[in-house]
Amino acid sequence: MIFEEEHWKIISRMVSEKCLIIFPHIKSKKLKSEIISNLFETQSERYFNSIGIKTLSSKSDKDPDLFFIDYQKPCEIKVTGVEYSKIDKCKWMGGKYSKRTSDYIFVIWNYEETHSTLYGEKPECFNFLIAKCFVDETEWNTIDSGNENYYATVFDSKKLLEREHVFLVGNHNSEKFVLSEFK
């Protein structure tokens, strides 16, 4: 079905291939997360349609990020970038439409530039962790910044681990997230 590990590994590789071309030229972590989020939507739609699972990606914020037509199943994708030193305390942010009751694909990403090691040059790569979890709209916490023009919701990794979830890429073992590498 749609939430099988192999599908999301292929999609992660597709996203990684696109990002490896442009990420060396982008500094902003926020922009990188937006690009990855958009690519997960578009590449998921492309991949699932290519294997015969009719899928639509969102055309506006009011639409679910993915909609699996034959299953009549919406799915939201939330993305957050992390440094390895902060990998176990991450959170996914969203606007007012993030509070949709739905299956969620929670993506954690880390980008490593090419760097020298004791054993030679290590090429750039992406590391991903992807978890699927059903979240009710009431489980999103609202952030009150005191500014009436600002609205955001948050769902954190502790909350994810406390409830039923499935790791599709990467895992959580010995109280630590383990990301999978894609070159």
C-alpha positions as CSV (number, residue, x, y, z in Angstrom):
1,M,0.0,0.0,0.0
2,I,1.0,3.7,0.2
3,F,2.9,3.6,3.5
4,E,5.4,0.9,2.6
5,E,9.0,1.5,3.4
6,E,10.3,0.9,-0.1
7,H,8.1,3.7,-1.6
8,W,9.4,6.3,0.8
9,K,13.1,5.2,0.2
10,I,12.6,5.7,-3.5
11,I,10.9,9.1,-3.0
12,S,13.7,10.1,-0.6
13,R,16.3,9.3,-3.3
14,M,14.3,11.3,-5.8
15,V,14.2,14.3,-3.5
16,S,17.9,13.9,-2.6
17,E,18.9,13.9,-6.3
18,K,17.1,17.2,-7.0
19,C,18.4,18.9,-3.8
20,L,22.1,17.9,-4.3
21,I,22.1,20.1,-7.4
22,I,20.9,23.3,-5.7
23,F,21.7,23.0,-2.0
24,P,25.4,24.0,-2.2
25,H,24.1,27.4,-3.5
26,I,21.5,28.1,-0.8
27,K,22.3,29.3,2.7
28,S,18.9,29.6,4.4
29,K,17.9,26.5,6.4
30,K,14.2,27.7,6.2
31,L,14.3,27.9,2.4
32,K,16.0,24.5,2.2
33,S,13.2,23.0,4.4
34,E,10.5,24.6,2.1
35,I,12.2,23.2,-1.0
36,I,12.4,19.7,0.6
37,S,8.8,19.9,1.6
38,N,7.7,21.0,-1.9
39,L,9.8,18.3,-3.5
40,F,8.4,15.6,-1.2
41,E,4.9,16.6,-2.3
42,T,5.7,16.8,-6.0
43,Q,8.0,13.7,-6.2
44,S,5.5,11.6,-4.1
45,E,2.7,12.5,-6.5
46,R,5.0,11.7,-9.5
47,Y,6.2,8.4,-8.0
48,F,2.8,7.1,-6.8
49,N,1.1,8.0,-10.2
50,S,4.0,6.2,-12.0
51,I,3.2,2.9,-10.1
52,G,-0.5,3.2,-10.7
53,I,-1.6,4.7,-7.4
54,K,-3.6,7.8,-8.4
55,T,-2.4,10.7,-6.3
56,L,-2.8,14.5,-6.3
57,S,-0.4,17.0,-4.6
58,S,-1.8,20.2,-3.1
59,K,-2.6,23.2,-5.3
60,S,-3.1,25.5,-2.2
61,D,-2.7,25.5,1.6
62,K,-6.3,24.5,2.0
63,D,-5.7,21.2,0.2
64,P,-4.0,18.2,1.8
65,D,-0.3,17.9,0.7
66,L,-1.1,14.5,-0.9
67,F,-4.5,12.9,-1.7
68,F,-4.6,9.3,-2.7
69,I,-7.6,9.2,-5.0
70,D,-8.5,5.5,-5.0
71,Y,-8.2,5.3,-1.2
72,Q,-10.0,8.6,-0.6
73,K,-7.1,9.3,1.8
74,P,-5.5,12.6,2.6
75,C,-1.9,12.8,3.8
76,E,0.1,15.8,5.2
77,I,3.8,16.1,4.9
78,K,5.8,18.1,7.6
79,V,9.5,18.7,7.2
80,T,12.2,19.9,9.6
81,G,15.9,20.2,9.2
82,V,18.3,19.3,12.0
83,E,21.9,19.4,13.0
84,Y,23.2,16.0,14.2
85,S,23.8,17.5,17.7
86,K,20.1,18.4,18.0
87,I,18.5,15.4,16.2
88,D,16.4,14.0,19.1
89,K,14.7,17.2,20.0
90,C,13.0,18.4,16.8
91,K,9.7,19.9,16.0
92,W,7.5,20.4,13.0
93,M,5.8,23.7,12.5
94,G,2.8,24.6,10.5
95,G,0.0,27.2,9.9
96,K,-3.6,26.9,10.7
97,Y,-4.3,24.2,8.1
98,S,-1.7,22.0,9.8
99,K,-4.3,21.1,12.4
100,R,-6.1,18.8,9.9
101,T,-6.9,15.3,11.2
102,S,-5.0,13.0,8.9
103,D,-2.1,10.6,8.4
104,Y,1.1,12.6,8.5
105,I,4.5,12.0,7.0
106,F,7.0,13.6,9.4
107,V,10.4,14.2,7.6
108,I,13.7,15.0,9.4
109,W,16.5,15.9,7.1
110,N,20.2,16.7,7.5
111,Y,22.4,17.9,4.6
112,E,26.2,17.2,4.8
113,E,28.5,19.1,2.4
114,T,31.5,17.4,1.0
115,H,34.2,17.2,3.6
116,S,37.6,15.7,4.3
117,T,38.0,12.8,6.7
118,L,40.8,10.6,7.8
119,Y,40.0,8.2,5.0
120,G,39.7,10.8,2.2
121,E,36.9,13.0,0.8
122,K,33.4,12.2,1.9
123,P,30.9,13.3,-0.8
124,E,27.9,15.4,0.0
125,C,24.7,13.6,1.0
126,F,21.3,13.8,2.5
127,N,20.2,12.0,5.6
128,F,16.5,11.4,6.1
129,L,14.2,10.0,8.8
130,I,10.5,9.6,7.8
131,A,7.8,8.5,10.2
132,K,4.1,8.0,9.5
133,C,1.7,8.8,12.2
134,F,-2.0,9.6,12.4
135,V,-2.6,12.9,14.2
136,D,-5.9,14.4,15.3
137,E,-6.2,18.2,14.8
138,T,-6.4,18.6,18.6
139,E,-2.9,17.2,19.1
140,W,-1.2,20.2,17.5
141,N,-0.1,22.8,20.0
142,T,-0.7,26.5,19.1
143,I,2.2,28.8,19.6
144,D,1.1,32.1,21.1
145,S,3.7,34.8,20.3
146,G,1.5,37.6,21.5
147,N,1.3,38.9,18.0
148,E,-2.2,38.7,16.5
149,N,-0.7,38.6,13.0
150,Y,1.2,35.4,13.7
151,Y,-0.3,31.9,13.9
152,A,1.6,28.7,14.1
153,T,1.2,25.1,15.4
154,V,3.8,22.7,16.5
155,F,4.1,18.9,16.8
156,D,7.4,17.6,18.4
157,S,9.4,14.4,18.2
158,K,8.6,13.5,21.8
159,K,4.9,13.5,21.0
160,L,5.5,11.4,17.9
161,L,7.4,8.8,19.9
162,E,4.7,8.6,22.5
163,R,2.0,7.5,20.1
164,E,1.6,4.8,17.4
165,H,3.9,5.5,14.5
166,V,5.9,3.7,11.8
167,F,9.3,4.5,10.6
168,L,9.4,4.4,6.8
169,V,13.0,5.6,6.4
170,G,15.5,5.6,9.3
171,N,14.5,4.5,12.8
172,H,14.7,5.3,16.5
173,N,16.9,3.0,18.5
174,S,18.5,3.2,22.0
175,E,16.7,6.5,22.5
176,K,18.2,8.1,19.5
177,F,17.0,8.9,15.9
178,V,19.0,7.2,13.2
179,L,18.8,8.8,9.8
180,S,19.4,7.0,6.4
181,E,21.9,8.4,4.0
182,F,21.1,9.2,0.4
183,K,23.8,10.3,-2.2
